[in-house]
Amino acid sequence: MLPQFAVRVHAWESFCDAARDHGLNPKPFYKLDVSWPNLPELFTGQVFAVAVNPVNGVIYVAQRGDNVPKVLVFTREGYFLQAWNTSSIEMPHGIFIANASSNPSIWITDVGNGKYGHTIKQYTPSGELIQVLGSAGKAGTDVNPLQFDQPAEIFVHSSGEVYIVDGDGGLNNRLIKLSKDLEVVWMHGEKGTGPAQFYIPHSVAVDSFERVWVADRGNKRIQAFNAVTGDWLGSWSSCFDNAPYSVRLTPDQKYFIVAQLNINQITILEAPPVGAIGYCKIVSVIQLGEDIKPHLVDLDLKTGDLYVAEIGAQQAQKFIPIYT
């Protein structure tokens, strides 16, 4: 399968023209690595998520489909390492690598409706199941014991604290913080359009200033919270005519990378320094081809490389940073 990539020149030029009208000088931030991976034909399902271990340069790609391996593992250079032949994953949605430098493990959110679904699972790097959060096969709203309904994504901080957005169109619209012992610390769980309310919270990340950022997909905005207290800090909506699906930070913490599936676009936003979050500011875009449908992203914190999981194109792609 050939990479289904395209940067639509007219869309980029339109963005540049609009930016110049406001006194800005936009420039591309990334270029596509057309050689990654070496064997793109290994993508045989819908690719929903990607996670990078920056220490050993290993990339995990989660895909869905009947009779397909749910996780494919590649090197930073694009060489195929292995496929997970596990039956405990039904419909992977989000994937995250925790403790990359010491004892790495891979967390996967599963939105399936079968006996393994509505859970978040922790695996070894080779795909052996370690533990399961939630009630397998049973959607729910409880916090003791913890239950999920189509959990969208998990983010494990270097402190061991865990942040979860739940769910991807199910009963729940929650942001949950767990301690390193997996006890609930705080939670926002009300559906709505107001501050600290959600409609399909889809992605979560934590910056170096102890702020939690949530892609509030259904409300077409990103919300920010204090990671310690859970207090609401503000929201950004003016940059999003279409829903944000992902939120990740570049290694230097200067920019957000936001996938917008419905318009086949990766949007790069300026990340605010410590203090008030202010207003969102778009600094660049990657305009993909029609029906690529970028879903979730991850960045290599060592090299700055950007990896994009693309549902429509049924592939993951790698982009190399060229900004300074």
Disulfide bonds with the S-S distance in Angstrom:
Cys239-Cys280 2.25
